[in-house]
C-alpha cells in the first residue's frame, strides 16, 4: 500500500477553503492567486514523489487563519487505501477532467512514470482549475448541470465545455483557467503551471476595480459556453 502523511497546520489555526468561499465570496483575486500558488507547490511536490492527489476540491484544502498558507488534505489514494468504493456518483465527479471517464488509471497511476501517472498528474491540473472556479463563483463546478451523473455526461463530451465562470476576470486569471481547463494533450502539469503570469506578484489586483480596466469583459466576448468549448478543444488558440 501507499503510506500518506499530511502536514497539518497548528490546531485552531486552520480553516477550510470551502467555508471561506461560502462565507466570504467573492474572494479577492490576490487571495485566489495566493491559494493557487500554495496548491500548485503541494501538487508539484506530490508529483515529484511519484504520487498524485486525485480529488482536489475546495473542500479538500485548508488555509491558515490569516489566509497566507494553503495546504492540501485528503487524497484519492487515501480513499483507495481505505477500501472505500470511489464510484462515478461521488460528489467530486464535478472536478474530474473529460479523459477520466474513458481511461481507468488509478490502479496504475503510482510510481512516477508512464502514461497512467501522467494522466493523473494532468487530472490534478484540471481539478485545480475547477477549484479556482469555485473560488471565483462561490459554487461548486457544474452547478448548472445538476446531479453527478448528469455532470459526468456533460464533462465526458469532448465537444462540450469546462465549467462556467464569469466573464470580465483579470486577463491573467482567464489565461490560467484556460491552461487548466483544456484537453489533456495541452494541459500543463503543476510544475509548469507555477510559472504562469497569473501567479507572479507583480500585479496588485486590489488596486483595480473588481471588473475594472485590468479585467476586460471582452476577453471572452462570445460568452462562457463558447469560450468553454474553445478551452476544451483548443480551437481559437492561434
C-alpha positions in Angstrom: 0.0 0.0 0.0 0.9 3.7 -0.2 1.6 5.4 3.1 0.4 9.0 3.0 1.2 11.6 5.6 -0.3 15.2 5.5 1.4 18.2 7.1 -1.2 19.8 9.4 -1.4 23.4 10.4 -1.4 24.1 14.2 -4.6 23.2 16.0 -7.1 26.0 15.9 -5.1 27.9 13.2 -6.6 26.4 10.1 -9.9 27.0 8.2 -11.4 25.1 5.3 -11.2 26.8 2.0 -14.8 25.7 1.3 -16.1 27.6 4.3 -14.0 30.7 3.3 -15.6 30.6 -0.2 -19.1 30.2 1.3 -18.7 32.9 3.9 -16.5 35.5 2.1 -17.4 35.2 -1.6 -16.5 36.9 -3.7 -12.8 36.3 -2.8 -10.2 38.8 -3.8 -8.0 37.9 -6.8 -4.9 38.4 -4.6 -6.2 35.6 -2.3 -7.1 33.4 -5.2 -3.6 33.8 -6.6 -2.0 33.0 -3.2 -4.1 29.9 -2.8 -3.3 28.7 -6.3 0.5 29.1 -5.6 0.2 27.0 -2.4 -1.8 24.3 -4.1 0.5 24.1 -7.1 3.5 23.8 -4.8 1.8 20.9 -2.9 0.8 19.2 -6.1 4.3 19.5 -7.7 5.8 18.0 -4.5 3.4 15.1 -4.7 4.2 14.5 -8.4 7.9 14.6 -7.8 7.4 11.8 -5.3 5.5 9.7 -7.9 2.1 10.4 -6.3 -1.0 12.3 -7.4 -3.8 13.9 -5.4 -6.8 12.8 -7.4 -9.6 14.7 -5.6 -8.6 18.3 -5.3 -11.6 20.5 -4.4 -12.2 23.5 -2.1 -13.4 21.0 0.5 -10.0 19.3 0.5 -8.0 22.4 1.1 -7.2 24.1 4.4 -5.9 27.7 4.9 -4.0 29.2 7.8 -6.2 31.5 9.9 -4.5 34.5 8.2 -5.2 33.0 4.8 -1.5 33.2 3.9 -0.8 29.4 3.8 -2.8 26.8 1.7 -2.4 23.1 2.3 -3.8 20.0 0.6 -5.6 17.3 2.5 -7.4 14.0 1.8 -6.3 12.3 -1.5 -7.9 9.8 -3.8 -5.2 7.4 -2.9 -6.3 7.7 0.7 -9.8 6.7 -0.4 -8.5 3.7 -2.3 -6.2 2.6 0.5 -9.1 3.0 3.0 -11.0 0.4 0.9 -13.9 2.8 0.1 -15.6 2.4 -3.2 -15.0 5.6 -5.3 -17.9 5.4 -7.7 -18.9 7.7 -10.5 -21.6 9.3 -8.4 -19.2 10.5 -5.7 -19.6 14.3 -5.4 -16.1 15.1 -6.7 -17.1 13.9 -10.1 -17.6 17.6 -10.7 -13.8 18.1 -10.6 -12.9 15.3 -13.0 -11.4 16.0 -16.4 -13.1 14.6 -19.6 -10.5 11.9 -20.2 -11.1 10.4 -16.7 -14.4 9.0 -18.0 -12.6 7.0 -20.7 -9.5 5.6 -19.0 -9.0 3.8 -15.7 -5.7 4.9 -14.3 -5.9 4.8 -10.6 -4.6 1.2 -10.1 -1.6 2.0 -12.4 -1.0 5.7 -11.6 1.6 5.4 -8.9 5.3 5.2 -9.4 6.0 8.5 -11.1 6.3 7.2 -14.7 4.3 6.1 -17.7 1.1 7.3 -19.3 -1.1 6.4 -16.4 0.8 8.5 -14.0 1.0 11.4 -16.5 -2.8 11.2 -16.9 -3.4 11.6 -13.1 -0.9 14.5 -13.0 -2.9 16.2 -15.8 -6.1 15.4 -13.9 -4.8 17.3 -10.9 -4.3 20.4 -13.1 -7.9 20.2 -14.3 -9.2 19.9 -10.7 -7.1 22.9 -9.7 -8.8 24.9 -12.4 -12.2 23.7 -11.1 -11.2 24.7 -7.6 -10.4 28.2 -8.8 -13.8 28.3 -10.5 -15.3 27.6 -7.0 -13.3 30.5 -5.6 -14.4 32.8 -8.4 -18.1 31.8 -8.4 -18.8 30.7 -4.9 -20.3 27.5 -6.2 -19.0 24.0 -7.0 -18.4 23.4 -10.7 -21.2 22.4 -12.9 -24.0 23.7 -10.6 -26.0 24.5 -13.8 -26.0 20.8 -14.8 -27.4 19.1 -11.7 -26.7 15.7 -10.3 -23.3 14.0 -10.6 -24.4 11.6 -13.4 -25.6 14.5 -15.5 -22.4 16.3 -14.9 -20.4 13.2 -15.9 -22.3 13.0 -19.2 -21.6 16.7 -19.9 -18.0 16.6 -18.9 -17.2 13.5 -20.9 -18.3 15.0 -24.1 -15.1 16.3 -25.8 -17.1 18.8 -27.9 -18.6 20.2 -24.7 -17.3 22.8 -22.3 -15.5 23.2 -19.0 -17.5 24.6 -16.0 -18.8 28.0 -16.5 -17.1 31.0 -15.0 -17.8 34.7 -15.2 -16.6 36.9 -18.0 -14.6 40.0 -17.0 -12.0 38.3 -14.9 -8.4 39.6 -15.0 -6.7 38.6 -18.2 -4.1 36.6 -16.5 -6.6 34.6 -14.4 -8.6 33.8 -17.6 -5.5 32.6 -19.3 -4.6 30.5 -16.3 -8.1 28.9 -16.3 -7.8 28.2 -20.0 -4.4 26.4 -19.3 -6.0 24.2 -16.7 -9.3 23.6 -18.4 -8.2 22.3 -21.7 -7.7 18.9 -23.3 -5.1 16.7 -21.7 -2.5 17.0 -24.5 -2.4 20.8 -24.0 -2.7 20.8 -20.2 0.4 21.6 -18.2 1.4 19.7 -15.1 1.6 21.6 -11.7 5.4 22.3 -12.1 4.8 24.1 -15.4 1.7 26.0 -14.2 3.9 27.5 -11.4 5.4 29.9 -13.9 2.1 31.2 -15.3 1.9 35.0 -15.3 -1.2 35.0 -13.1 0.9 33.7 -10.2 3.5 36.4 -10.4 3.3 39.0 -7.6 3.9 42.0 -10.0 0.2 42.9 -10.1 -1.8 44.0 -7.1 -5.4 43.2 -8.2 -6.8 45.2 -5.2 -5.6 48.4 -7.0 -8.2 47.8 -9.7 -11.9 47.7 -9.6 -13.1 44.1 -9.4 -14.3 44.3 -13.0 -12.2 47.3 -14.0 -9.7 48.0 -16.8 -7.4 45.1 -16.0 -10.5 42.8 -16.1 -11.7 43.4 -19.6 -15.1 41.8 -20.2 -14.2 41.5 -23.9 -11.6 38.7 -23.2 -14.3 36.0 -23.8 -16.7 38.1 -25.8 -18.7 35.1 -27.1 -19.9 34.0 -23.7 -18.8 31.2 -21.3 -20.2 28.3 -23.3 -18.4 29.2 -26.5 -15.3 30.2 -24.6 -15.5 26.9 -22.7 -15.7 24.9 -26.0 -12.6 26.7 -27.2 -10.8 25.9 -23.9 -11.5 22.2 -24.2 -10.9 21.7 -27.9 -8.1 24.1 -28.3 -9.8 25.8 -31.1 -9.2 29.5 -31.5 -5.8 29.4 -29.8 -4.0 30.6 -32.9 
